[in-house]
Amino acid sequence: MATRLKVVCGFKQTNPENKDAQLLTFNAVTSGSEENKQFFKYTPGGIFQFYTINAEAAAQFEIGKEYYIDIFSADPIPAGLCAAPPPEAA
């Protein structure tokens, strides 16, 4: 089973201890369109945060822009999605 969230990018901050790392914060949408009202009805609040050290990945998220986040079980991986490559042996 999958769940879709609609969020807005609310915050981007460079980590002062690691200049390559950026913290991105997304908040559940609450208004602004009929679709957002429907999402608010089922997910009236929430925060999703993550750090990335990939500057290109961080650059694609704009403060104030809305995004979808799909959540589904990692096992098994749904058809059409590719898995991350396995970690290299140490």
C-alpha positions as CSV (number, residue, x, y, z in Angstrom):
1,M,0.0,0.0,0.0
2,A,1.3,3.5,-0.8
3,T,0.5,6.8,0.7
4,R,1.0,10.2,-1.1
5,L,1.7,13.4,0.8
6,K,1.6,16.8,-0.6
7,V,4.2,19.2,1.0
8,V,5.7,22.6,0.5
9,C,9.4,23.3,0.8
10,G,9.6,25.6,3.7
11,F,13.3,25.7,4.7
12,K,16.8,25.0,3.3
13,Q,19.8,25.4,5.5
14,T,23.5,24.6,5.1
15,N,24.9,22.6,8.0
16,P,27.4,24.8,9.8
17,E,29.5,21.8,10.7
18,N,29.6,20.4,7.1
19,K,29.3,23.0,4.4
20,D,28.5,20.2,1.8
21,A,25.3,19.2,3.8
22,Q,22.0,20.9,3.4
23,L,19.0,20.4,5.6
24,L,15.7,20.5,3.6
25,T,12.4,20.8,5.5
26,F,9.0,20.2,4.0
27,N,5.6,20.9,5.6
28,A,2.2,19.4,4.8
29,V,0.1,21.7,2.6
30,T,-2.8,23.4,4.3
31,S,-4.4,25.7,1.7
32,G,-3.9,27.4,-1.6
33,S,-6.0,25.1,-3.9
34,E,-8.9,22.7,-3.8
35,E,-6.4,19.8,-4.1
36,N,-4.5,21.1,-1.1
37,K,-7.7,21.3,0.9
38,Q,-8.3,17.6,0.1
39,F,-4.7,16.7,1.2
40,F,-5.2,18.8,4.4
41,K,-8.4,16.8,5.1
42,Y,-6.4,13.6,5.5
43,T,-2.9,14.9,6.5
44,P,-3.5,18.2,8.3
45,G,0.0,18.4,9.6
46,G,3.4,17.0,9.3
47,I,7.1,17.7,8.7
48,F,9.5,15.8,6.5
49,Q,13.2,16.7,6.8
50,F,16.4,15.3,5.4
51,Y,20.0,16.2,4.9
52,T,21.8,15.8,1.6
53,I,25.4,16.3,0.6
54,N,24.4,16.3,-3.1
55,A,24.3,20.0,-4.2
56,E,22.5,19.1,-7.4
57,A,19.8,17.3,-5.4
58,A,19.4,20.2,-3.0
59,A,19.2,22.7,-5.8
60,Q,16.1,21.1,-7.4
61,F,14.0,22.0,-4.3
62,E,12.7,25.6,-4.1
63,I,11.4,27.3,-1.0
64,G,7.6,27.8,-1.4
65,K,7.2,25.2,-4.2
66,E,4.9,22.2,-3.6
67,Y,6.0,18.6,-4.0
68,Y,4.5,15.1,-3.6
69,I,6.1,12.5,-1.4
70,D,5.1,8.9,-2.0
71,I,5.6,6.4,0.8
72,F,5.5,2.7,0.3
73,S,7.1,-0.4,1.6
74,A,10.8,-0.9,0.6
75,D,10.3,-4.7,0.2
76,P,9.4,-5.7,-2.4
77,I,10.3,-2.7,-4.6
78,P,7.3,-1.8,-6.8
79,A,7.7,-2.5,-10.5
80,G,9.1,0.5,-12.5
81,L,11.2,1.8,-9.6
82,C,14.9,1.1,-9.4
83,A,16.6,0.2,-6.2
84,A,19.7,2.0,-4.9
85,P,22.8,0.1,-5.9
86,P,24.2,-2.2,-3.1
87,P,26.9,-0.7,-1.0
88,E,30.4,-1.6,-2.0
89,A,32.1,-4.2,0.1
90,A,34.5,-2.8,2.6
